[in-house]
Each structure stands twice: as C-alpha cells, then as structure tokens.
Amino acid sequence: MRAWPEKIRKGPAVPTAFLDRDGTINRDRPGVYVTRPSQHKIYAWAPAARKLISAKGYRIVVITNQSGVTRGYMTLAGCRAINLKLLRLLRRTGARIDAVYFCPHAPEEKCACRKPSPGLLLEAVKDSPADMPRSFMAGDKKCDLLLAKNAGLKGFLVLTGHGKAAAREAHAYKNLFALARALPDLSGNKP
C-alpha cells in the first residue's frame, strides 16, 4: 500500500535504494511500536545518508512492515500520519524520500506485501520502474535481507535497530550513513 505520494509520475527505470524505515531511518526498540507521530524520531545521520544516496544517483523508496495497524495499536490514518512525519522531518534538513510503501498486515496473515515477500517492492517498481541490477534493499532485520533475495536485489544490513541481532548472518554496516558512503556513485558526476 502506497502511503506517499498520492500520484506517481512514471519515468525511466533508475537505480533505486529500497530502505526499511524502523531501525534503519528512525529509532526502533524491540517490542515497542511507534503508534503516534510524536513518537517518531529519526536518527541524526539519516538526512545526510539520504542526501548522499540520492547524490550517488539512487531514487529512494521506503518499504516498511506496519503490523501495528492490524494489531489495533494504531489506525491506518495514524500509520499514514507517521509516514508523513518522516517525510517532513527529512525535508526540513533538505533531504527527501521519493515514495513510501507499507504493509499493515500481521505475519500470520501471510499476505504478499509483508516483507520478506516482495509485494510492496513490486508495487513500487510497477509505479516507478527501477533499474533492478543497480538497485538494492537495506534494513536492520533478516526479513529485509530475505526481501532483497526474493526480489533478486543486493541486500545490505545496518547495525542500528534490530541489526545487531541479525549481524551474524550477513556483512553489515554501522548505520545507513556508513552504507551510503560505501555505495558506488551511479550519478555520473565526477568529484
């Protein structure tokens, strides 16, 4: 389900950074749901990471599981408000996100849009084509890496959020900014 933008302008396929939200861009604690916009706090380095990824030639799309909706911890409108706050927080620093997609379902529903299933990513690619061989998925959980594998993308683990618990299974980056610095520059701009 797309949270933002309301309308998509199709363009050519471009390299896309598919990013998890909770624990990757904003703070996340195990067992605690962000259920109101006032609880949503981005990591201090998130805007710089977002700007650097964009400067290196990637479109940025957030892909996030939000089972708190189905569990009754927040409404669908509340979930959208939290995603819109993320966009506002980043815009204030000169950073932006190109689109946000979220799955409101619980794991036991086994829907096609909940990570690690590729449904949200496929919806995003249908809306705005991605250059899949040069795109990637980054997140702090095993399901983010499995989503990358299921979609045929490179997957990167960050050690923020739940990342330290999953680090034994993959090469990991300290945070999204460390990953952004390590990415190849696809923009064609020379330093």
Secondary structure by P-SEA (a helix, b strand, c coil): ccccccbbbbccccccccccccccccccccccccccccccccccaaaaaaaaaaaabbbbbbbbbccccccccccaaaaaaaaaaaaaaaaaacccccbbbbbccccccccccccccaaaaaaaaaaccccccccccccccaaaaaaaaaacbbbbbbcccccccccccccccccaaaaaaaccccccccc
